[in-house]
């Protein structure tokens, strides 16, 4: 089983059919999906995953609370780093 990271622009307003079909295959094949909690592509993918009743999804967010988790999936909260890189 593979894990797929999905991400994209916050300015995107719709997923193309080829993208939807690719996501559908990933879900049907039982792979894991990780993605963020932002508006735009993150939310569009989340909505499509809800429509597919996807279970193997994890949402990554900054801080303790997600902005969007449409499927109520597991969350991995990342703490903001401060100081020198």
Rosetta blueprint (number, residue, H / E / L):
1 X L
2 X L
3 X E
4 X E
5 X E
6 X E
7 X L
8 X L
9 X L
10 X L
11 X L
12 X L
13 X L
14 X L
15 X L
16 X L
17 X H
18 X H
19 X H
20 X H
21 X H
22 X H
23 X H
24 X H
25 X H
26 X H
27 X H
28 X H
29 X L
30 X L
31 X L
32 X E
33 X E
34 X E
35 X E
36 X L
37 X L
38 X L
39 X L
40 X L
41 X H
42 X H
43 X H
44 X H
45 X H
46 X H
47 X H
48 X H
49 X H
50 X H
51 X H
52 X L
53 X L
54 X L
55 X L
56 X L
57 X E
58 X E
59 X E
60 X E
61 X E
62 X E
63 X L
64 X L
65 X L
66 X L
67 X L
68 X L
69 X L
70 X L
71 X L
72 X L
73 X L
74 X E
75 X E
76 X E
77 X E
78 X E
79 X L
80 X L
81 X L
82 X L
83 X L
84 X L
85 X L
